[in-house]
């Protein structure tokens, strides 16, 4: 067999191999697209959960730091009252003054 005959006998095999490799490459690319899409969907779902948690925590913080609630808590547990005239201590740079 001459070299040309060997090459001619290999052409059908090579063309079938190229075709199979092309098909496997296409299948691999489609699988990767699905995998990345799933990861994106999962990440979006986690992000939505975190945003919901942040919104709930912000609402809870706003409720806990309402001025009337803080004042009520201070009066109830720390026995703090509203300052009357003459009770406020003013600080100056050199000494304490009481009004």
PAKE-60033 format. One record per residue: x negated, y, z of N, C-alpha, C, O in turn; residue number from 1; residue in three letters. Coordinates in Angstrom, 2 decimals, padded with zeros to 5 digits. Layout:
% residues N
NODE X Y Z X Y Z X Y Z X Y Z NUM ALA
...
This chain:
% residues 99
NODE -000.83 -001.18 000.00 000.00 000.00 000.00 -000.88 001.24 000.00 -001.88 001.37 000.71 1 UNK
NODE -000.45 002.11 -000.81 -001.20 003.35 -000.89 -000.66 004.31 000.15 000.37 004.07 000.77 2 UNK
NODE -001.36 005.35 000.31 -000.98 006.36 001.29 000.36 006.98 000.94 001.18 007.23 001.83 3 UNK
NODE 000.60 007.24 -000.31 001.86 007.84 -000.76 003.04 006.90 -000.44 004.10 007.38 -000.05 4 UNK
NODE 002.86 005.63 -000.60 003.93 004.68 -000.32 004.23 004.62 001.17 005.39 004.48 001.56 5 UNK
NODE 003.20 004.74 002.00 003.41 004.76 003.45 004.21 005.99 003.86 005.12 005.90 004.69 6 UNK
NODE 003.87 007.13 003.27 004.59 008.37 003.57 006.04 008.26 003.10 006.95 008.68 003.80 7 UNK
NODE 006.24 007.71 001.91 007.60 007.56 001.38 008.44 006.61 002.23 009.64 006.82 002.39 8 UNK
NODE 007.82 005.59 002.78 008.57 004.64 003.62 008.89 005.24 004.99 009.83 004.81 005.65 9 UNK
NODE 008.11 006.23 005.42 008.33 006.88 006.71 009.35 008.02 006.64 009.88 008.42 007.68 10 UNK
NODE 009.64 008.55 005.48 010.54 009.69 005.34 011.94 009.42 005.90 012.45 010.28 006.62 11 UNK
NODE 012.58 008.30 005.63 013.90 008.08 006.23 013.84 008.00 007.76 014.72 008.52 008.45 12 UNK
NODE 012.82 007.37 008.28 012.66 007.27 009.73 012.47 008.65 010.35 013.10 008.98 011.36 13 UNK
NODE 011.62 009.44 009.75 011.37 010.80 010.25 012.61 011.67 010.17 012.88 012.44 011.09 14 UNK
NODE 013.36 011.58 009.10 014.57 012.40 008.97 015.61 011.99 010.02 016.29 012.84 010.59 15 UNK
NODE 015.73 010.68 010.27 016.66 010.22 011.31 016.18 010.69 012.68 017.00 011.10 013.51 16 UNK
NODE 014.90 010.63 012.94 014.35 011.10 014.23 014.58 012.60 014.41 014.96 013.04 015.50 17 UNK
NODE 014.38 013.38 013.38 014.62 014.83 013.44 016.09 015.09 013.72 016.43 015.97 014.52 18 UNK
NODE 016.97 014.35 013.06 018.40 014.50 013.27 018.78 014.16 014.72 019.55 014.89 015.35 19 UNK
NODE 018.26 013.06 015.26 018.57 012.64 016.64 018.02 013.65 017.64 018.70 014.00 018.60 20 UNK
NODE 016.81 014.11 017.43 016.22 015.11 018.33 017.03 016.41 018.29 017.22 017.05 019.32 21 UNK
NODE 017.50 016.80 017.12 018.33 018.00 016.99 019.62 017.84 017.77 020.03 018.75 018.49 22 UNK
NODE 020.28 016.68 017.62 021.51 016.44 018.36 021.28 016.44 019.87 022.08 017.01 020.62 23 UNK
NODE 020.21 015.80 020.31 019.91 015.80 021.75 019.60 017.20 022.26 019.97 017.55 023.38 24 UNK
NODE 018.94 018.00 021.46 018.67 019.39 021.85 019.96 020.18 021.99 020.12 020.95 022.94 25 UNK
NODE 020.89 019.99 021.06 022.19 020.68 021.13 022.95 020.24 022.38 023.52 021.07 023.08 26 UNK
NODE 022.95 018.95 022.65 023.64 018.43 023.83 023.00 018.99 025.10 023.71 019.39 026.03 27 UNK
NODE 021.68 019.02 025.14 020.99 019.57 026.31 021.34 021.04 026.52 021.58 021.47 027.65 28 UNK
NODE 021.36 021.82 025.44 021.70 023.25 025.54 023.12 023.44 026.06 023.36 024.30 026.90 29 UNK
NODE 024.07 022.63 025.57 025.45 022.74 026.05 025.56 022.37 027.53 026.31 022.98 028.27 30 UNK
NODE 024.80 021.36 027.94 024.81 020.99 029.36 024.23 022.10 030.22 024.73 022.36 031.32 31 UNK
NODE 023.20 022.76 029.74 022.61 023.88 030.48 023.59 025.04 030.59 023.68 025.69 031.64 32 UNK
NODE 024.31 025.31 029.51 025.31 026.39 029.55 026.37 026.07 030.60 026.76 026.95 031.37 33 UNK
NODE 026.83 024.85 030.65 027.82 024.44 031.66 027.25 024.57 033.06 027.92 025.06 033.97 34 UNK
NODE 026.01 024.12 033.24 025.39 024.17 034.57 025.23 025.61 035.04 025.53 025.93 036.19 35 UNK
NODE 024.75 026.47 034.17 024.58 027.88 034.53 025.93 028.53 034.79 026.07 029.34 035.70 36 UNK
NODE 026.94 028.17 034.00 028.28 028.69 034.23 028.82 028.27 035.58 029.45 029.07 036.27 37 UNK
NODE 028.57 027.03 035.97 029.01 026.55 037.28 028.29 027.29 038.40 028.91 027.68 039.39 38 UNK
NODE 026.99 027.48 038.24 026.23 028.22 039.26 026.76 029.65 039.38 026.89 030.17 040.49 39 UNK
NODE 027.05 030.28 038.24 027.59 031.64 038.25 028.94 031.67 038.96 029.19 032.57 039.76 40 UNK
NODE 029.81 030.71 038.66 031.13 030.64 039.30 030.99 030.46 040.81 031.68 031.11 041.59 41 UNK
NODE 030.08 029.58 041.20 029.87 029.31 042.63 029.34 030.55 043.34 029.77 030.88 044.45 42 UNK
NODE 028.39 031.24 042.71 027.83 032.46 043.29 028.89 033.56 043.39 028.93 034.29 044.38 43 UNK
NODE 029.74 033.67 042.38 030.81 034.65 042.42 031.78 034.35 043.56 032.25 035.27 044.24 44 UNK
NODE 032.06 033.08 043.77 032.96 032.68 044.85 032.35 033.03 046.21 033.05 033.51 047.10 45 UNK
NODE 031.06 032.79 046.38 030.37 033.13 047.63 030.37 034.64 047.83 030.60 035.13 048.94 46 UNK
NODE 030.11 035.39 046.76 030.11 036.86 046.85 031.48 037.38 047.27 031.57 038.30 048.09 47 UNK
NODE 032.52 036.82 046.72 033.87 037.25 047.08 034.14 036.98 048.56 034.74 037.81 049.24 48 UNK
NODE 033.71 035.82 049.05 033.87 035.51 050.47 033.11 036.48 051.36 033.62 036.90 052.40 49 UNK
NODE 031.90 036.83 050.95 031.10 037.77 051.74 031.75 039.15 051.74 031.78 039.83 052.77 50 UNK
NODE 032.27 039.58 050.59 032.95 040.88 050.52 034.19 040.90 051.40 034.47 041.90 052.06 51 UNK
NODE 034.95 039.79 051.41 036.12 039.71 052.28 035.72 039.80 053.75 036.36 040.49 054.53 52 UNK
NODE 034.65 039.08 054.11 034.17 039.12 055.48 033.72 040.53 055.85 034.01 041.01 056.95 53 UNK
NODE 033.01 041.20 054.94 032.56 042.57 055.20 033.75 043.50 055.39 033.74 044.35 056.28 54 UNK
NODE 034.77 043.35 054.54 035.95 044.20 054.68 036.65 043.96 056.02 037.07 044.91 056.68 55 UNK
NODE 036.77 042.69 056.44 037.40 042.39 057.73 036.58 042.93 058.90 037.13 043.45 059.86 56 UNK
NODE 035.25 042.79 058.81 034.39 043.31 059.87 034.46 044.84 059.94 034.44 045.41 061.03 57 UNK
NODE 034.53 045.50 058.79 034.65 046.96 058.77 035.97 047.40 059.41 036.01 048.37 060.16 58 UNK
NODE 037.03 046.68 059.10 038.33 046.99 059.69 038.30 046.76 061.20 038.82 047.58 061.96 59 UNK
NODE 037.70 045.67 061.63 037.59 045.38 063.06 036.76 046.45 063.76 037.11 046.89 064.86 60 UNK
NODE 035.65 046.87 063.13 034.81 047.91 063.71 035.59 049.22 063.85 035.49 049.91 064.87 61 UNK
NODE 036.35 049.56 062.81 037.14 050.80 062.86 038.17 050.74 063.98 038.42 051.74 064.65 62 UNK
NODE 038.77 049.58 064.17 039.76 049.45 065.24 039.11 049.52 066.61 039.66 050.12 067.54 63 UNK
NODE 037.93 048.92 066.75 037.27 048.92 068.05 036.69 050.27 068.43 036.54 050.56 069.62 64 UNK
NODE 036.37 051.10 067.46 035.75 052.39 067.76 036.71 053.56 067.63 036.28 054.71 067.53 65 UNK
NODE 038.00 053.28 067.63 038.97 054.38 067.64 038.74 055.23 068.88 038.52 054.68 069.96 66 UNK
NODE 038.78 056.54 068.75 038.49 057.40 069.91 039.43 057.16 071.09 038.98 057.16 072.23 67 UNK
NODE 040.71 056.96 070.84 041.63 056.74 071.95 041.35 055.40 072.65 041.51 055.30 073.86 68 UNK
NODE 040.93 054.40 071.90 040.61 053.11 072.51 039.33 053.22 073.34 039.27 052.66 074.44 69 UNK
NODE 038.32 053.92 072.84 037.08 054.10 073.58 037.34 054.88 074.87 036.81 054.54 075.93 70 UNK
NODE 038.16 055.91 074.77 038.49 056.71 075.96 039.24 055.86 076.98 038.95 055.94 078.17 71 UNK
NODE 040.19 055.06 076.53 040.96 054.20 077.43 040.04 053.19 078.12 040.17 052.94 079.32 72 UNK
NODE 039.12 052.61 077.35 038.17 051.64 077.91 037.27 052.31 078.95 037.01 051.73 080.00 73 UNK
NODE 036.81 053.52 078.66 035.94 054.25 079.59 036.67 054.56 080.89 036.10 054.45 081.97 74 UNK
NODE 037.92 054.94 080.79 038.70 055.23 082.00 039.00 053.97 082.80 038.96 053.98 084.03 75 UNK
NODE 039.29 052.90 082.11 039.72 051.67 082.77 038.55 050.93 083.42 038.67 050.49 084.57 76 UNK
NODE 037.45 050.78 082.73 036.37 049.94 083.23 035.21 050.72 083.85 034.49 050.17 084.68 77 UNK
NODE 035.01 051.96 083.47 033.90 052.72 084.00 034.35 053.87 084.90 033.52 054.62 085.41 78 UNK
NODE 035.64 054.00 085.09 036.22 055.04 085.95 035.75 056.44 085.53 035.46 057.28 086.37 79 UNK
NODE 035.68 056.66 084.24 035.30 057.98 083.73 036.55 058.80 083.49 037.55 058.31 082.96 80 UNK
NODE 036.49 060.05 083.87 037.60 060.98 083.65 037.14 062.10 082.73 035.95 062.29 082.50 81 UNK
NODE 038.10 062.83 082.20 037.74 063.97 081.38 037.06 065.01 082.25 037.49 065.24 083.39 82 UNK
NODE 036.02 065.65 081.75 035.33 066.65 082.56 036.21 067.89 082.76 036.92 068.33 081.86 83 UNK
NODE 036.13 068.40 083.94 036.85 069.63 084.24 035.85 070.79 084.19 034.65 070.58 084.03 84 UNK
NODE 036.36 071.98 084.34 035.49 073.16 084.33 034.47 073.05 085.45 034.83 072.73 086.59 85 UNK
NODE 033.24 073.32 085.15 032.19 073.28 086.16 031.54 071.91 086.29 030.58 071.77 087.05 86 UNK
NODE 032.02 070.89 085.59 031.43 069.56 085.69 030.40 069.27 084.60 029.64 068.31 084.72 87 UNK
NODE 030.36 070.06 083.58 029.46 069.79 082.46 028.07 070.30 082.81 027.91 071.44 083.24 88 UNK
NODE 027.07 069.46 082.63 025.69 069.82 082.90 025.06 070.23 081.58 025.05 069.46 080.62 89 UNK
NODE 024.53 071.46 081.54 023.87 071.93 080.33 022.37 071.87 080.53 021.86 072.32 081.56 90 UNK
NODE 021.68 071.31 079.56 020.23 071.20 079.63 019.59 072.34 078.85 019.98 072.64 077.72 91 UNK
NODE 018.61 072.95 079.46 017.83 073.97 078.76 016.40 073.46 078.68 016.08 072.39 079.19 92 UNK
NODE 015.56 074.23 078.05 014.18 073.77 077.85 013.37 073.77 079.15 012.39 073.04 079.24 93 UNK
NODE 013.75 074.55 080.16 012.92 074.63 081.35 013.57 074.02 082.58 012.87 073.45 083.41 94 UNK
NODE 014.89 074.10 082.73 015.53 073.60 083.95 016.97 073.19 083.67 017.49 073.42 082.58 95 UNK
NODE 017.60 072.59 084.65 019.01 072.21 084.56 019.87 073.33 085.11 019.55 073.93 086.13 96 UNK
NODE 020.92 073.60 084.44 021.85 074.62 084.92 023.22 073.98 085.02 023.59 073.17 084.17 97 UNK
NODE 023.97 074.33 086.02 025.34 073.85 086.17 026.29 075.03 086.03 026.08 076.09 086.61 98 UNK
NODE 027.33 074.81 085.27 028.35 075.87 085.09 029.53 075.56 085.96 030.51 076.31 085.97 99 UNK
